[in-house]
Structures are given as C-alpha cells and as structure tokens.
Amino acid sequence: MKKLIGYMNFGIKHVLNLIMGLLVTVVFLQVIFRFILNSPLAWTEELARYSLIWLTFLGAAYAMSSKAHIGMEFFVKLFAAPVRQALYSIATFASLLFFLLMVIEGYDLSMQGMSQTSPVLRIPMGMIYMIIPVSGIILLINMASQFSKDFKSGGV
C-alpha cells in the first residue's frame, strides 16, 4: 500500500508540474498579447484562473504527503508525549472528517455544476469543481498514511 501511495504522489507531482507549466505559458501569452500586440486573448485569463484553482487544491493534497503544511509545533512541544499523541490523534481525526466532507459536498457541487458552462472556454463548471472531491480523496489517503507512519514510529 505504501508503494501505491508513493506512485500516486509521484504522478500528482508531475501533474502539478504540467499545470504549473500551463499556467506560466498562458499568463506569458496574455502579457504578450495584451501589452505588446494590443490584442488580448479572451481565453487566457479564464484558463489561468482554472489552472490556479487546480494547482492549489492538488498542491495541498500533495503537500500532505510530505508534511509540508504549517503547524504549531512550538505549542505542541510544550506538552508531554502522551498528550502530544492525543492532540495529534484528535487533530488528525478532525482533519479526516473535514476531508470527507470535502469529498461528499464537493462531489455534489461538481454534479450540480455540470449543466453550467464557463463563459469563454465553454467547459462544464462541474469539471472545474471536480478538483474539490479529487483533492479531498488524496488528502484523506495521504493524511491516513502519514498518521499511520507517525503512530507506528512513535514520531508524534
């Protein structure tokens, strides 16, 4: 299972690189066409916005795999080890509940948005919103994996 999660995160890292490359290219094109050629492209702003949304949600899910999210370690280290483990367990459980809520409500939102299209690109908005449940699933998997790894090693 550990290998499968590693492959998933490896793939996500490369998808993030592709999205970032797309975002940089689209914004560069927008600057060139708007300020040098005085003929702005209508679709670049919309594509850049949706790319940034996907980059943010997928990036947050990927960051969970390497514990790259910020934390309050200063305050946590003030407690004894058993209290730290309890606090870590409570925080993990609350986060997992939130991620589950992201999956359920995000899926409902994306299904409702399938009938609405974006103004310029004519993409179903549900496809844009679909990143919410997708990232929620990845966050669930990565947090559960990280929790089990930390709990087994006693590194809480």
N, C-alpha and C positions, 0 to 999 in steps of 0.2 A: 504494500500500500504506500509505503514511504517513497518508493521509486516512481510510482504512478503520479503522486503529488508533485514530485520533483520534475517529471516530464511536463505536467500541466503548467507549472510555474515557468519552466523553460520556454514553453510555447507562448505563454502570456507575455513574457519579456520580449519576445520577438514581435509579437503583435503590437505591443506598446511602441517598439522602435519603428515599426511601419506607420503607425498612426502619427507618431511624432514627425517622421519624415514627410508624411502627407500634410500635416498642419504647417510645417515650416514652408513647404513648397507653395501651398495655397496662399498663405499670408504674403510670401515673397511676390507671387504673381499679382496679388491685389495691390501691393505697393507699386510695382512696376506699371501696371495698367492704370492705376488711379493718378499717380503723381508724375510719371514720365510720359505716358501716352495719352493722358487726359481722357481715358475711356474706361471707366471702372467696370469690372466684371460683376454681374449681379450674384452669381452662384458662389463666389469665393468666400464671402462673409458667412453665408449660411453653412457651407461645408466646414469652415474653420470652427464655427461655434459647435457644431455637432461632433467634430473630431476632438475638441477640447473636452466636451462632456464625456465622451467615451474614454479619453485618456485619463481623466480624473477618476472615474469610477474603477476602471481596470487597474490603474496605478495604485489606488487604495487597496484593492484586493491583492495585488502583487506584493505591496509593501508589508502586508500582514505575514507573508511567508518568511520574511527576514527580520521581523520585529522592528520595523523601521518607523512605526507610528510613535508619536511622542507619548511620554508617560511621566508620572510624578514620582520618580524613584527616590528623590530626596525624602519625601514624607513617608513613603513605604518602608524605607530602610530604618526608620525610627522605631519600628515595631519588631518584636521578636519573631523568629522563624515561623512558629505555628500560626501566629496572627497574620503574617505576610501571606502564608499559603491560603488561609481562609479568605483574606481580602482578594487575592488573585483569583481564587475559585469563584467568588461572588461576582467580581468584575467580568470574568470570562463568561459566566452564565448569563449575565445581563447583556453582554455584547452578542452572544449567540442568539438570544431572544430577539434583539434588535435586527440582526441579520436575517433571521427567519421572517420577521415582519417585512423586511425589505423584499424578500423573495415573494411572499404572498401578495402584498399590496402592489409591488412593482409589476408583477405579472398581470394583476387586474388592470392597472393603469395602462400597461402596454397593449392589452387586448382592447381596451376602450379606445385607444388612440389609433388603432389600425384603420379606422374609417376616415381619419383626418390626414391630410397630406401637408407637407411643408410647402411654404409659399413659392419658392423658386425651384428647388430640386424635385419637387413632387414625390418625395419619399414618404411612405406612411409614417406618421409620427410614432406609431407603436414600435417601429424598428429602432427609433432613437431611444425611446423609453425602455426598450428591452434590456439595455445595459444595467438597469437597476436590479432586476432579479438575477441576471447572469453574475454580476459582481457580488450580489448577496450570497449566491451559492458558493462562489470562490472564497469569499470571506469566511463563510461557515467552515468550509473544508480546511482552509489554512489556519484558522484560529483553533479548531479542534485538534489539528495535527500539532500545532505549536504547544497547546496546552498539554497534550499527552506526552510530548517530548520533554517539556519542562517538569511535569509532575513526576515522570519516571526517573529523571536525572536528579531531582531534588533541587534544581536550579531556580526555584521560585524566589 
